[in-house]
Amino acid sequence: MSKKIKLSTAMAIPLVAAVTSVAPQTAFCDFFISSFGTNELMRFNEDTGEYLGVIAEVQGPFASQIGFEGDLFVSSFHTGEVLRFDSDTGDFIGVFIQAGAGGLTNPTAPNFGPDGKVYVGDLASNRVLRYNKHGEFLDVFADGETSDLNGPFMQTFDDTTMYIASGYDNSILRYDLKTKEYMGRFVASGSGGLKVPVGLEFGPDGNLYTSSSATSAILRYDGLTGDFIDEFVPPGGGGMSSPRAIRFGGANSDLYVISSDTNEVLQFDRETGAFVGIIADSDESGMAAARGLTFTPRPEFFVYANVAEEKKDKYKLKAESDKDYRDVKISRRLKDYSDPSPKVELISISSSDSTVNIDDAVVHAKYGMEDYHFTVDFSNKSGVTQYYNVTYHATNQDGEMTIASTRIPVPAK
């Protein structure tokens, strides 16, 4: 393992000092940690959790995000700036958003909307500020005077909407990207026991996940309705205490969580929420009061199943009278800042009922291809609800893959 060694030849930068300890790593296989307590941005290998050294000294690194050109953007909470780094080499590129731009004082999470604009929460003013691709201030997007915003932490997006963890309101709010209209609480205050949400992420199943930091749990909500689903990770699961940033990543698109009080990064199974293990800790790195967690560039990929209500009466390949075939169309969102056209493949369709013959139940699915339209049998006579599980892979030009999946419920007849 490597030790932190400052470069004696590094260019002097007033607010960020370049630091390194290792030879350049293979691109697109690591994750970054914002060690708020030590004012350092750290790097770890995503497969082994090996500590790879400090990328830079940042005053109060709060949160980070991959953005334009696959670069890494980090909020400096103490200086009121958003800084930009090369996510491959770790080199400091420059100050992306200047201190005070638009009134920015204590930035939380920078994030990148589908409209090409940059959204930054500010705890000091209780607002979300919006900037263009050059880091220039555009407008105040949301505030606590015209909405229920109270403690703007992590944001995430769909094609038309911004969702934000309103930490001190114990809720998830949503806003229209085009009009800035406040659309209300997507997740009601305290729903499912939610208390001080910080991290926010759409999962591979298209549902919304958040870290309930005050209860040390990860909660899951329906990605379309905001209804509470379950405690994906129950309070204290895996030794978790005061969870902050959450991300789906790694080879299996598992859930990675910053456990701030224990100075650890915990890994949980993306489907079951079962504790996999501690992927990184403070033993060698010295991380303290960690906040942000971001993987090197990979596709952001979510899928949702839409099932036709009408039975498909005539089907040339399957004419059995006891079948109830329905058309399925898959809606998706796919974005990758390092690759404009990641390769998508339908990998599998399975059933929760082991007695279902998938070859008969699924028709016209083109596995290994980018197929979003097929037909499935809804004639469930088991007496209980069954599920089809549909899984895709999206792979970018650097070989980094993201798994996306969706469940299709089949009620009992």
N, C-alpha and C positions, 0 to 999 in steps of 0.2 A: 504494500500500500504506500501511497505517496504522502510526502510532507509538503506543507505550504511554504513556498519560497517566493518572495517578492522579486520581480525583475528589476535589476538595478538600472537597466537601460530603458525602462518604460517611460513614455512621455508623461510629463507632469500634467495632471488633470485636476482642476480645483476640487471637484466633488466626487470623482471616481478615480481610484488608483488601480491600474491593471495589476493583477496578481496571477501567478501560475505556479504549478508544481509538477506538471507532467508534460510529456510529449503530446503533440496533437492526437486526439482520439479519432477513431472511425466515426464518420458523420452519422447522425440520426440514430443513435442507440442509447441515449442518456436521458437523465432528467435533472432539472435545476431546483434548488431549494433556496428560498429567501430566509436566511438566518437573521431574524430581526434583532435578537439579543446580542449578536456579535458584529452586526453591520457588514455582513458578507453574503455574497451570492456564490453558492456552492454547486458543484457538479458531481453526479453519481452515475455509475453504470446501471442501466435499467434492468439488466438481466441478473447481475450478481449483487448489486447494491454497493459495489466497491466505491470508495471515496476517491474521487479523481482530482480534488483540489478546489481552491477558491478561484473563481473567475474574476471577481472584482470586489472591491470594498465599496459598499453603497450605504449611505446614511439612512437607516431605517427601511431596508427592503421589505415592502409590504406584500406585494403580489406581482405576478408576472404572467405574460401571455405571448404565444407565438402570433406574429402579425405579418405585415407587409414583407414580401420577399423571403419569408421564412425566418425573419429575424426575431430576437427575443426582446420584449419590452418589459421594463421593470419600474414599478413605482418607488420613488425615494420619498418615504413618508415625512422625514425630517427636513428635507430641503424643498419639498413641493414640486419636484420634477418627475418626468417620466423619461427614463434613459433607454438607449437602444444598443443592443449587442448582436454580434454575429453568432447565431446559434450553433454553427459548426465549429468555429475556432474559439469562440468566447471573446473575441476582440471587441473592445469598446468602440462603437461607431460614433456616438455623440448624444447630446441632450435632444430628445425628440420633442418634448413639451417643456417650455421654460417655466421656471417658478413664477407664480402669479398670473400666468396666462389665463384670462377669463376668471381670475380670482382663485386659481388653484392653490391650495395651501397644504392640505394633508391628504394626498391621493391614496386611494385604496387600490382597486383593481382597474387596470387599463384593459379594454376589450374592443373587439373589432366587429362592427355590425355588417350585415349583408349588403348594406347601402354604401360600403366603402368608407364609412366614417368611424372615428375613434371615440369611445365612450369611457369616461373616467369618473368614478365616484370620489367625492371629497367629504371627509368626515367633519372638517372644520365648519363648512358652510351647509352641510346636509343637502348637497345637490349632486346631480350627475351632469357633468359638463361634456360638450361635444366638440370635436376637433376634426380637421380635414387630414388628408394623407400626408401633409407636410408638417403636421403638429400645430397648425394655426387654429386659434380659437374660433368657433362658429357661433355657439349659443349655449344657453342653459337648457338642457333637455328635460330635466325633472328636478323638483324640489319638494321640501316639506310643507310649503305654504299652499300649494295647489294639489297636493296628493298626500297619501299616508306615509310617505317616505320618512324613515327615521333610522339612520345608520346605514348608508349605502355601501354594501360590501360587494360580493361578486355578482356580475351580470352574465346572462347568456341570452341567446337569440333563436327565434325561428325566422322564417322569411319576411315576416311583417311586424314582429313584436320583440320588444326587449323585456326580459324578466330579470328582476333584481332581488337579491336577498336584503330585505329591510330588517337589519339585525335587531334593532331596539323596538320594533313593532311586532317582532316574532312572526313575520309573514313573508310571502313572496308576492311582489307587485308586478304588474305588467303595464306597458305603455306602447302605443302605436308609433312605429318608427317614422311614418310619413307625416303624421299630424302632430305628434308629441302628446296626443290625448292620453290622459290617465284612464286606464281601463279597469281599475279596481284591483282588489286582492285576488290573485290567481290561486294562492294557497292562503286560506283564512288564518288569522292570527291565532297561534297556539294549536293549529290543526295537527292531530297525531302526537301532541306533546311538544311541538316545535317551540324552541326557546333559544333566541339569539342565533339565527342562521347566519353562516358566514360563507362557506363554499357552496357553489351551485353548478350543476352539470347535468345535461341530458345524457342518459346512459345508452348503452348499445341497444336496449329494448325500447328506446324512444320515450321512456318515462323520465321524470325530473327528480333528481337526487339533491339533497342538501345536508350539510353538517349542522346538526343542532348542538352548537358548541357548549351551551350551558347544561345540557343533559348528557353530553358525551355519547351521542347516537348519530347514526346516518339514517335519514328518513326518505321514503320513496313516495312519490305522488304521480297520479296519472298525467302523462305528458300532454293530453288533450283537454282534460277537464279540471285538473288541479286537485282532484279528490285524493284523500289519503289512502295509500295502499297498505303500507306496512313499515315497521322498523326493519330496514334492510340489514343494518347492523345494530343490535340492541345496545343500550347504555353500557359502556365499558368493554364492549366486545374487543377481544385481542389486546386488552389492556389500554384501550383508547381513552384519552383524557383531554378534554377541550380540543376537539377536532376543528381544524381550520380548512385549508384548501383540500379539495377532493378532485381527483382526475381518474378517468378511465384510460389505461394505457398498457404498455408492455406487450409481449407476444400474444397474450390471451385477452387483451382489452379488459383486464381485471381492474378493480377499484383500488386506487392508492389514496391514502388519507394521511395528512399531517396530524400527528398526535402531539399537540404543542407542549402540554405539560410534561410529557415523558421524553420529548426530543427524539421522536422516532417517526419513520414512515412505515405505515402498516399496509399490508396487501390483503384484499378480500376477493373471493371468487365472484366474478361478474354476474353469474346466474343465481347463486344461492346465498351470497353474502357471507359464506363460511370464511373464517380467518385462515389465511394461507401462511402468513408469517411476517416477521419484521424484516423489511427489505433494506432499511438504512437506519443508523442511529448516531448518537453523538460521541461514541467511544473514541474514534479517531478524528472525526471532523470537528468536534466541539460545537456543533450546531446548538443554538439556544433560542427558545421562543420562536420557532420557525413559523412562517406565515404562508408563503407562496410555494407552489409545486407546479412545474410545467415540464412536459416531455418535449424532446426535440421534435421537429416537424413531422407530422403524420396526417393522414386524412381524418377529418371530422365527418362522421358518417352516421346517420340515423334513418331508420325505416319504420313505416307505419302501414298496417294492412287495412284495406277498405274492401268490404265484402258486399257483393250485390244482394239485395233483399229477395229478388225473384229467383225461383228455381229455374235451372236451365233444363227445360223439358226435353229438348231434342239435342242429343249429343252423338255425333257420328261414331265416335270410338267406344262409347260406353252407353249401351242402351238398356241396362238393367233397370227394371221398374222400381226396385227398392232403393235406388240411389237418389240423392238430392244434391246434384252438382251446382255449385255457385261460382261465379267468376270472382277472382281476387285480383285487385290492382294494388300495387305497392307504391305508396308515396315515399319520397326520400329527400334528404338534404345531404349534400356532399360538398365539402370544401377542403382545399389543401393549399396553403400559401406557397409550398415549394413545388407544386405540380398542378397545372390547370386541369389535367385530365387523368386522374387516377383510374386504374383498371378495376372494374367491378365485376364480381362473379357471384352468381347464386350457388352456394355451396351445398345446402341440404334443406330438405323439408322432412320433418319427423312428426310423430304423433305421441302424445302422452299415454295413449292406450297401446300397449304392446301387441294387441290382437289385430290392430288395423293394418291391412295390407297397403302400404304406401303406393305401390305400383298401380293398384286399382283406385286408391283414394285421391291421387294427385294426377292430373292430366295436363299435358302440354307444358310442363316445366322444363326449361332448358338449362340444365346444370352446367356450370363452367362458363356461362355466358351472363351478360348483363340483362337478365330477364325479370321484369316487374309485373308480368301478367300471366296468370295460369288459373286452373280450375281445381277446386277441391270438393270432396264429398262431405255433406253435412248430415247424412243419415246416421245420427248417433243414437243407438238403442241401448247403451250401457247403463243408463239410469243416473249417470253423473256427467258433469261438464267435462269435455275433453278439450285438448288444445293441439293445434298444429304449431310447430316451432319452425320458423323460416329464418335461415342464416345466410348472410352475405359476407364477402371479404372485399375490402377496397385497398389496393396496393399502389403506392406512388412510385415515381421513377427511381427512388433511392432504395426500394425494396421494403419500406416500412408499411406494415399492414394494420388495418383496423377492422374489427369484427362488428357487424351490426346485425341485430336480430329482432324479430317481432313475433308475438303470439297471436294466434287466431282462435278465439274461444268457439267451441262447438257445443251449444246447449243440448241436453238430453231431450229426446222427443217425448 
